[in-house]
Amino acid sequence: MKIGIISALPLEIEGVKSNLSVKSEINLAGFKFFEAQYDKLEIVIAICDVGKVNSASCTQILISHFGIDYLINLGVAGSMKNDVFLYDLIISKELVHYDVRKSQMIGRFPHQETFKASDFLRNVAIKSANLIGKKYHVGKIATGESFVTDPKIKERIIKDFKPHCVEMEGAAIAHVAFINNVDFIVIRSISDNASTSTNLNDKIIEMASKNTTILMLEMLKELNLLKS
């Protein structure tokens, strides 16, 4: 079982990486990949930087070059629901591109309005979240190329897609995983409210990422037991 774990920013994944036995660092197409081990699990950590093109390109390398079996995206996101608060965890049920027309997604390859996350990985994530006692939500994540700070844009995204949160990589990662038939899940921790009051900084990203780190490490324990 080889697991790919991908994040846009080093801050979002450093906590996980520091708990693994890293064997090598490889640079491909400008992206950093770390081959690592967690007991019986082979893991490849990838840092893709921000945006859909970066994350899609990095994801394809994870799949084609490293041959991963499962893909997990960790990161931060902006809340899109009144009951989703700072540092809450979002476990994806499905991903959607909010900046691409639905008719285009359905009418053009790969003919998917949304991308469904792996039931298996979601069940592992939910079990792990319950074990660590962290507040979480299971639902839709919306992805676009812009960092959302405009209340009117936020309102439109909520009206059209009704997501739990918004971010800049998840649907692109899901899109590439889907066309390669690789099981995936996206897990986010809320860092802002996607409005004009947003004050995102490294400290908030670090605090939000602690929750995804704790969840990811518990998931690795569960996956390792399943491999035994």
Backbone bond lengths (Angstrom), bond angles and torsions (degrees), N, CA, C in turn:
res aa  C-N    CA-C-N  psi(-1)  N-CA   C-N-CA  omega(-1)  CA-C   N-CA-C  phi
1 M - - - 1.468 - - 1.528 109.14 -
2 K 1.333 116.13 116.38 1.465 120.61 178.64 1.531 108.36 -114.18
3 I 1.326 115.47 126.19 1.461 121.65 -174.11 1.518 110.05 -113.86
4 G 1.316 116.67 128.52 1.449 121.97 172.56 1.514 110.10 -97.45
5 I 1.319 116.69 130.33 1.463 122.28 176.79 1.521 107.11 -120.91
6 I 1.320 116.20 120.69 1.459 120.81 -172.75 1.528 111.07 -124.40
7 S 1.316 116.15 136.80 1.465 122.87 175.94 1.522 109.01 -139.79
8 A 1.313 115.77 155.32 1.459 120.13 178.94 1.520 111.71 -74.74
9 L 1.331 116.46 -40.31 1.463 121.15 -171.76 1.528 111.33 -117.92
10 P 1.325 118.13 144.53 1.463 120.38 176.12 1.531 112.67 -55.13
11 L 1.342 116.86 -37.52 1.469 120.16 179.81 1.516 112.66 -60.09
12 E 1.342 116.63 -30.03 1.455 120.61 -176.27 1.523 112.93 -76.81
13 I 1.334 116.77 -15.78 1.464 119.11 -173.10 1.534 113.61 -129.21
14 E 1.330 117.86 -6.33 1.456 120.89 -176.07 1.526 111.81 -61.08
15 G 1.340 117.06 -36.99 1.463 120.23 -179.78 1.514 112.38 -62.28
16 V 1.323 117.26 -37.77 1.466 121.46 176.88 1.524 110.06 -70.98
17 K 1.314 115.80 -48.44 1.473 121.10 -178.06 1.525 111.95 -57.11
18 S 1.325 116.93 -39.31 1.471 120.26 -177.38 1.525 112.68 -69.35
19 N 1.333 116.94 -14.27 1.467 120.75 178.35 1.523 112.68 -99.24
20 L 1.327 117.02 5.65 1.457 121.79 178.93 1.521 110.43 -110.01
21 S 1.308 115.24 162.56 1.459 121.03 172.94 1.525 107.78 -92.69
22 V 1.327 115.92 100.60 1.466 121.24 -176.78 1.525 109.54 -82.72
23 K 1.343 115.17 125.62 1.465 121.13 -176.64 1.518 112.52 -97.91
24 S 1.334 117.28 -33.85 1.459 119.02 -177.78 1.513 110.74 -159.03
25 E 1.332 115.44 156.27 1.468 122.72 173.21 1.523 107.89 -118.00
26 I 1.329 115.49 130.40 1.462 121.35 -178.77 1.521 108.69 -126.47
27 N 1.323 117.59 135.97 1.461 122.65 176.27 1.524 109.14 -109.09
28 L 1.319 116.57 120.79 1.458 122.00 179.58 1.523 109.28 -133.45
29 A 1.311 117.34 126.54 1.468 123.27 178.41 1.526 112.26 53.95
30 G 1.330 116.19 30.30 1.458 120.75 178.82 1.514 114.94 88.23
31 F 1.347 117.65 -4.16 1.464 121.58 -179.86 1.530 110.16 -99.68
32 K 1.331 115.84 149.03 1.461 121.35 177.69 1.530 109.71 -98.83
33 F 1.332 115.12 130.88 1.459 122.15 176.68 1.524 108.68 -124.46
34 F 1.321 116.16 137.88 1.457 121.50 179.56 1.527 108.54 -121.71
35 E 1.327 116.31 116.12 1.459 120.71 175.45 1.522 107.74 -83.59
36 A 1.326 115.78 128.23 1.455 120.14 -172.35 1.527 110.67 -143.25
37 Q 1.326 114.60 173.65 1.460 121.87 -179.31 1.519 109.51 -133.12
38 Y 1.328 116.07 139.89 1.469 121.37 169.55 1.517 106.39 -129.83
39 D 1.324 116.46 95.69 1.461 122.90 -174.55 1.528 109.48 54.17
40 K 1.339 118.04 -111.79 1.470 120.00 -178.07 1.523 113.29 -89.04
41 L 1.311 117.77 -2.95 1.461 121.34 -174.77 1.524 111.70 -94.58
42 E 1.333 116.04 132.22 1.460 121.41 169.33 1.524 107.88 -88.24
43 I 1.318 116.48 133.29 1.462 121.08 -175.91 1.521 109.59 -133.02
44 V 1.327 114.97 141.14 1.467 121.01 171.22 1.521 107.84 -122.86
45 I 1.322 115.74 119.00 1.465 121.62 177.74 1.534 108.35 -95.92
46 A 1.321 116.08 135.34 1.461 120.76 -179.99 1.518 110.23 -128.47
47 I 1.330 115.93 139.43 1.458 122.07 174.33 1.529 106.81 -114.16
48 C 1.337 115.72 113.00 1.463 120.14 -169.98 1.528 114.85 -101.04
49 D 1.333 117.35 -11.02 1.460 123.02 -172.02 1.529 109.53 68.55
50 V 1.322 116.33 -177.96 1.464 122.07 -166.57 1.532 111.80 -86.06
51 G 1.333 115.91 144.80 1.451 121.00 170.29 1.516 114.43 107.84
52 K 1.335 115.10 162.08 1.455 120.94 -172.99 1.524 113.44 -73.75
53 V 1.325 118.10 -38.25 1.465 119.44 -179.64 1.519 110.41 -67.26
54 N 1.328 116.95 -46.21 1.464 120.51 177.11 1.519 111.70 -57.57
55 S 1.320 116.19 -48.73 1.462 119.63 -175.50 1.524 111.81 -68.02
56 A 1.334 117.19 -37.47 1.464 120.31 177.83 1.527 110.65 -65.49
57 S 1.332 117.16 -44.75 1.463 121.21 -179.93 1.521 111.08 -61.86
58 C 1.310 116.31 -45.02 1.462 121.89 -178.75 1.534 110.61 -65.71
59 T 1.322 116.27 -38.97 1.468 120.83 179.15 1.522 110.97 -63.40
60 Q 1.330 116.85 -42.00 1.469 119.17 179.90 1.522 110.96 -63.38
61 I 1.324 117.68 -37.19 1.471 120.84 176.89 1.525 110.01 -65.43
62 L 1.310 117.20 -42.94 1.470 120.61 177.21 1.523 110.83 -54.78
63 I 1.319 116.12 -42.40 1.462 121.14 -176.83 1.529 111.35 -77.49
64 S 1.323 117.49 -49.98 1.462 121.30 -173.17 1.531 112.99 -75.35
65 H 1.330 116.60 -41.37 1.463 119.83 -175.54 1.528 112.33 -87.08
66 F 1.326 116.64 -42.42 1.460 119.83 -173.67 1.530 113.50 -97.86
67 G 1.321 118.08 -13.44 1.460 120.73 175.43 1.517 115.00 64.26
68 I 1.326 116.19 42.95 1.463 118.89 -178.60 1.534 110.98 -69.43
69 D 1.338 115.06 152.22 1.467 122.13 177.89 1.522 111.86 -96.80
70 Y 1.325 116.25 -33.15 1.461 122.30 -179.26 1.518 108.96 -133.74
71 L 1.336 115.40 148.46 1.461 120.83 -177.73 1.519 110.35 -128.80
72 I 1.326 116.27 128.97 1.461 122.16 -179.56 1.526 108.72 -127.32
73 N 1.320 116.00 124.90 1.464 121.67 177.63 1.521 109.27 -105.30
74 L 1.320 116.03 125.05 1.469 122.86 177.57 1.517 109.51 -113.30
75 G 1.332 116.32 144.87 1.454 119.14 176.65 1.512 112.42 175.76
76 V 1.326 115.10 -170.81 1.462 121.35 178.58 1.520 108.64 -108.45
77 A 1.344 115.56 165.96 1.463 120.17 -176.12 1.518 110.27 -158.21
78 G 1.339 114.68 166.01 1.457 121.27 176.69 1.524 111.14 -98.12
79 S 1.310 116.36 137.15 1.466 121.51 -178.97 1.528 111.32 -68.21
80 M 1.340 115.26 142.41 1.455 121.97 176.87 1.529 111.79 -123.63
81 K 1.317 117.14 8.00 1.462 121.00 179.16 1.534 109.68 -134.42
82 N 1.329 115.54 147.89 1.465 120.05 -177.10 1.524 113.40 -66.11
83 D 1.333 116.39 -24.21 1.462 119.23 -179.30 1.530 112.83 -98.89
84 V 1.328 116.62 12.03 1.465 121.94 176.33 1.518 107.62 -107.98
85 F 1.325 116.00 112.75 1.460 121.81 -169.89 1.530 112.18 -110.05
86 L 1.331 114.54 169.98 1.457 122.42 179.41 1.529 110.56 -51.72
87 Y 1.329 115.35 130.06 1.461 126.08 177.94 1.531 114.51 74.92
88 D 1.333 118.36 0.95 1.468 119.50 171.15 1.522 108.98 -63.12
89 L 1.328 116.02 150.57 1.454 121.77 176.79 1.528 110.82 -95.03
90 I 1.317 116.27 140.74 1.457 122.14 173.96 1.528 108.21 -116.68
91 I 1.311 116.21 121.34 1.464 122.75 176.37 1.527 106.98 -104.56
92 S 1.307 116.80 121.80 1.462 119.85 -170.92 1.522 113.12 -72.56
93 K 1.325 113.67 136.79 1.457 121.93 166.70 1.523 109.00 -99.84
94 E 1.329 115.68 -37.95 1.455 121.51 177.13 1.524 109.55 -155.71
95 L 1.335 114.42 158.02 1.463 122.14 -179.25 1.523 109.27 -122.95
96 V 1.348 115.72 147.28 1.458 120.56 -179.00 1.526 109.48 -142.39
97 H 1.340 115.83 142.98 1.465 121.43 170.98 1.531 107.44 -82.41
98 Y 1.338 117.99 114.14 1.467 118.45 -179.28 1.520 112.68 -81.97
99 D 1.337 116.86 -12.73 1.463 120.08 -177.73 1.534 112.52 -107.02
100 V 1.325 116.54 19.18 1.463 122.14 173.31 1.522 107.71 -125.85
101 R 1.332 117.29 135.34 1.457 120.21 -178.95 1.525 111.35 -61.19
102 K 1.343 115.98 140.17 1.459 120.22 179.12 1.524 110.89 -57.78
103 S 1.340 116.87 -39.92 1.465 120.43 -178.58 1.525 111.05 -62.53
104 Q 1.328 116.66 -34.61 1.472 120.23 178.24 1.524 110.53 -70.03
105 M 1.325 117.01 -42.16 1.458 120.42 179.85 1.527 110.93 -62.48
106 I 1.322 116.65 -38.65 1.464 120.44 -179.04 1.526 111.39 -78.97
107 G 1.327 116.52 -39.23 1.462 120.99 -173.97 1.515 115.04 -80.24
108 R 1.326 116.84 -21.16 1.458 121.27 -178.37 1.526 110.62 -116.22
109 F 1.335 114.75 156.25 1.461 119.73 178.06 1.525 110.75 -53.14
110 P 1.325 117.88 134.56 1.464 129.50 9.09 1.528 114.81 -96.47
111 H 1.344 116.58 22.57 1.467 122.21 173.19 1.539 112.11 59.53
112 Q 1.317 114.88 47.39 1.464 121.25 -179.87 1.526 109.72 -132.07
113 E 1.315 116.83 122.29 1.468 119.60 174.24 1.523 110.56 -71.55
114 T 1.334 115.21 -39.56 1.462 121.17 176.64 1.526 109.13 -133.11
115 F 1.335 115.25 164.89 1.462 121.38 178.47 1.525 108.45 -118.11
116 K 1.331 115.76 118.38 1.460 121.67 -174.67 1.523 110.23 -81.45
117 A 1.314 115.72 129.49 1.460 120.50 176.77 1.527 110.27 -73.12
118 S 1.310 115.73 159.78 1.461 122.67 -179.32 1.530 111.72 -63.08
119 D 1.327 116.51 127.14 1.467 120.46 175.44 1.525 110.24 -61.76
120 F 1.322 115.80 -40.09 1.468 120.40 -178.99 1.519 111.22 -61.57
121 L 1.338 116.44 -51.21 1.469 119.31 -178.90 1.522 111.74 -66.76
122 R 1.340 117.10 -35.70 1.462 119.66 178.03 1.525 110.91 -63.60
123 N 1.332 117.12 -41.61 1.462 120.15 178.66 1.523 111.33 -64.00
124 V 1.326 116.36 -38.77 1.473 120.34 176.12 1.521 110.06 -64.21
125 A 1.329 117.29 -41.93 1.470 121.52 -179.99 1.521 111.26 -65.19
126 I 1.329 117.11 -42.99 1.474 120.59 179.99 1.525 110.55 -65.06
127 K 1.329 116.83 -45.59 1.464 120.03 177.56 1.529 110.66 -58.72
128 S 1.324 115.77 -43.17 1.463 120.53 -178.89 1.527 111.60 -66.91
129 A 1.335 117.05 -40.75 1.467 120.78 178.30 1.518 110.99 -62.67
130 N 1.310 116.54 -38.72 1.465 119.60 177.39 1.525 111.21 -67.23
131 L 1.320 116.82 -37.53 1.464 120.57 -179.71 1.526 111.86 -66.50
132 I 1.333 116.80 -36.23 1.473 119.25 -178.27 1.528 112.01 -89.50
133 G 1.327 117.16 -8.25 1.458 121.42 175.68 1.513 115.04 72.14
134 K 1.336 117.05 29.95 1.458 120.80 179.12 1.524 110.61 -95.67
135 K 1.329 116.64 144.50 1.460 120.65 177.38 1.526 109.42 -71.65
136 Y 1.328 115.74 130.99 1.453 119.76 -178.71 1.526 110.87 -142.18
137 H 1.327 115.35 161.18 1.456 123.81 175.49 1.523 107.03 -130.70
138 V 1.301 117.18 146.05 1.459 122.13 175.83 1.524 107.67 -112.82
139 G 1.327 117.38 124.07 1.454 117.47 -177.57 1.509 113.80 -179.90
140 K 1.327 115.30 -156.11 1.463 123.03 -174.59 1.531 110.82 -91.02
141 I 1.329 114.38 141.50 1.458 122.12 175.47 1.525 108.01 -119.28
142 A 1.326 116.43 132.36 1.471 121.78 -179.28 1.525 109.79 -108.18
143 T 1.332 115.29 138.95 1.464 121.69 -174.49 1.525 111.01 -125.25
144 G 1.332 115.78 139.09 1.458 121.06 175.08 1.510 110.46 -153.11
145 E 1.323 116.69 169.69 1.463 121.41 -175.00 1.528 113.93 -79.36
146 S 1.334 118.16 -7.81 1.461 120.07 -177.26 1.527 111.29 -113.00
147 F 1.334 115.06 146.26 1.463 120.73 172.04 1.532 107.52 -77.34
148 V 1.316 116.90 117.11 1.464 121.48 -171.29 1.523 110.95 -78.88
149 T 1.358 115.10 119.82 1.467 121.02 174.74 1.525 111.78 -133.43
150 D 1.315 116.76 -7.48 1.461 122.28 -177.05 1.528 109.74 -91.05
151 P 1.339 117.84 119.34 1.475 120.19 -179.37 1.522 113.69 -56.90
152 K 1.338 117.74 -31.89 1.466 120.43 179.88 1.533 110.81 -69.44
153 I 1.330 116.31 -39.64 1.465 119.88 176.79 1.522 109.95 -67.21
154 K 1.317 116.21 -41.76 1.459 120.34 177.54 1.528 110.28 -59.20
155 E 1.327 116.84 -45.20 1.466 121.60 179.63 1.524 111.48 -60.38
156 R 1.347 116.13 -40.97 1.464 119.62 179.50 1.521 111.61 -65.78
157 I 1.320 116.88 -42.07 1.465 120.71 179.97 1.531 110.11 -63.53
158 I 1.321 116.11 -42.01 1.467 120.12 178.55 1.527 110.19 -62.73
159 K 1.338 116.49 -44.50 1.464 121.41 -178.62 1.530 111.63 -63.43
160 D 1.334 116.58 -43.53 1.459 120.53 -174.06 1.525 113.98 -82.32
161 F 1.352 117.47 -30.73 1.467 119.21 -170.35 1.530 114.97 -125.88
162 K 1.337 117.53 -21.37 1.473 122.16 179.98 1.541 112.62 52.16
163 P 1.320 117.36 51.10 1.467 119.42 179.78 1.525 112.29 -84.37
164 H 1.319 115.42 164.18 1.464 120.43 172.17 1.530 111.23 -80.04
165 C 1.342 115.74 -31.69 1.459 118.79 -179.16 1.523 109.66 -155.45
166 V 1.323 114.36 169.68 1.462 121.28 -178.68 1.525 108.80 -131.57
167 E 1.338 116.02 143.36 1.465 120.90 179.97 1.513 109.46 -157.99
168 M 1.348 118.23 -163.95 1.465 119.81 -167.22 1.533 115.45 -125.64
169 E 1.337 118.67 5.72 1.468 119.46 -177.63 1.532 114.98 -135.43
170 G 1.309 118.52 -30.20 1.460 122.48 -166.00 1.519 116.05 -54.20
171 A 1.331 117.97 -49.81 1.467 120.11 -176.99 1.526 111.37 -66.85
172 A 1.326 117.85 -32.65 1.467 120.76 177.44 1.525 110.05 -66.67
173 I 1.321 116.86 -41.99 1.464 121.78 176.73 1.531 109.58 -63.80
174 A 1.335 115.89 -44.86 1.462 120.68 178.56 1.523 111.51 -62.58
175 H 1.320 116.57 -40.81 1.466 123.55 -179.69 1.535 110.03 -58.37
176 V 1.323 116.37 -49.60 1.465 120.89 -178.92 1.527 110.78 -67.82
177 A 1.330 117.11 -40.97 1.470 120.11 177.23 1.526 110.50 -60.07
178 F 1.331 116.29 -42.29 1.462 120.88 -178.14 1.524 111.70 -61.38
179 I 1.335 117.39 -47.49 1.463 118.82 -176.30 1.528 111.98 -71.64
180 N 1.349 116.83 -15.87 1.463 121.22 175.87 1.531 112.49 -100.21
181 N 1.341 115.92 3.16 1.466 120.97 178.41 1.533 112.04 59.38
182 V 1.317 116.12 43.22 1.469 122.39 177.96 1.526 108.92 -111.67
183 D 1.324 116.56 128.65 1.466 121.32 177.24 1.525 109.90 -62.98
184 F 1.331 116.60 137.00 1.461 120.14 -177.59 1.524 110.43 -142.97
185 I 1.321 114.35 162.02 1.458 121.44 167.95 1.530 108.09 -150.45
186 V 1.321 115.80 148.55 1.461 122.11 176.57 1.520 107.71 -115.83
187 I 1.321 115.93 129.45 1.471 121.80 -179.41 1.523 107.76 -125.56
188 R 1.312 115.34 126.03 1.461 120.79 -176.89 1.524 110.98 -126.35
189 S 1.320 115.15 151.94 1.460 122.50 173.01 1.524 107.43 -118.09
190 I 1.320 116.84 134.36 1.461 120.64 -173.61 1.533 110.87 -73.19
191 S 1.346 114.05 127.05 1.464 120.91 -178.57 1.524 112.78 -116.11
192 D 1.343 117.14 -11.96 1.457 120.12 -176.13 1.524 108.37 -164.69
193 N 1.337 116.20 176.23 1.469 120.17 -178.36 1.529 112.56 -110.24
194 A 1.337 116.91 17.40 1.464 122.00 175.80 1.526 112.37 50.39
195 S 1.329 115.58 48.26 1.459 120.56 -179.71 1.526 109.34 -142.88
196 T 1.320 116.90 -176.20 1.468 121.02 -179.21 1.524 111.61 -66.92
197 S 1.323 117.01 -16.63 1.465 119.58 -179.97 1.525 112.02 -85.48
198 T 1.346 116.53 2.42 1.455 121.14 -179.35 1.529 110.86 -59.54
199 N 1.329 115.75 130.95 1.462 121.56 177.60 1.523 108.29 -135.60
200 L 1.331 115.48 60.52 1.455 120.69 -174.85 1.520 110.45 -75.42
201 N 1.322 116.13 132.73 1.455 121.09 176.53 1.525 108.82 -146.72
202 D 1.341 115.99 174.96 1.459 120.58 -175.83 1.526 112.49 -59.34
203 K 1.329 117.30 -35.38 1.466 120.23 -178.81 1.524 110.64 -64.88
204 I 1.321 116.84 -43.11 1.468 120.45 178.87 1.521 110.34 -66.54
205 I 1.340 116.72 -42.77 1.466 119.86 177.83 1.526 110.09 -59.75
206 E 1.327 116.52 -42.82 1.465 121.05 179.66 1.528 110.90 -62.57
207 M 1.327 117.34 -44.59 1.460 121.18 -179.99 1.525 111.17 -65.05
208 A 1.340 116.62 -44.45 1.460 120.44 179.22 1.523 110.57 -63.66
209 S 1.315 116.55 -38.89 1.461 121.17 -176.94 1.524 112.39 -69.94
210 K 1.316 117.86 -20.72 1.469 119.74 176.16 1.521 110.37 -60.51
211 N 1.330 116.27 -37.82 1.469 119.03 -179.17 1.526 111.83 -70.14
212 T 1.334 117.79 -41.36 1.466 118.91 177.10 1.531 110.69 -67.45
213 T 1.334 117.08 -33.40 1.466 120.73 177.27 1.518 111.08 -63.47
214 I 1.332 116.41 -48.73 1.471 120.33 -179.72 1.523 110.57 -60.60
215 L 1.326 115.87 -42.65 1.464 119.62 179.24 1.527 110.66 -65.34
216 M 1.325 118.01 -44.84 1.455 121.41 -178.15 1.520 111.71 -61.98
217 L 1.315 117.25 -41.66 1.463 120.45 179.82 1.528 111.07 -65.84
218 E 1.315 117.38 -36.23 1.468 120.50 176.47 1.531 109.72 -68.51
219 M 1.333 116.81 -38.89 1.463 120.00 176.72 1.530 111.13 -62.08
220 L 1.324 117.20 -40.07 1.460 120.04 178.27 1.524 111.28 -63.42
221 K 1.322 116.82 -36.99 1.469 120.02 175.56 1.527 110.28 -60.70
222 E 1.336 115.78 -45.85 1.457 120.73 -179.34 1.525 111.37 -64.78
223 L 1.334 117.47 -44.18 1.460 121.61 179.94 1.516 111.32 -65.80
224 N 1.314 116.53 -35.13 1.453 120.95 178.06 1.527 110.81 -66.22
225 L 1.338 116.32 -39.70 1.465 120.48 177.65 1.523 110.82 -65.25
226 L 1.341 116.59 -38.46 1.459 120.52 179.28 1.521 111.55 -66.59
227 K 1.328 116.58 -29.41 1.469 120.78 179.29 1.532 111.45 -76.86
228 S 1.333 116.23 -25.13 1.470 120.80 -176.25 1.529 111.97 -65.56
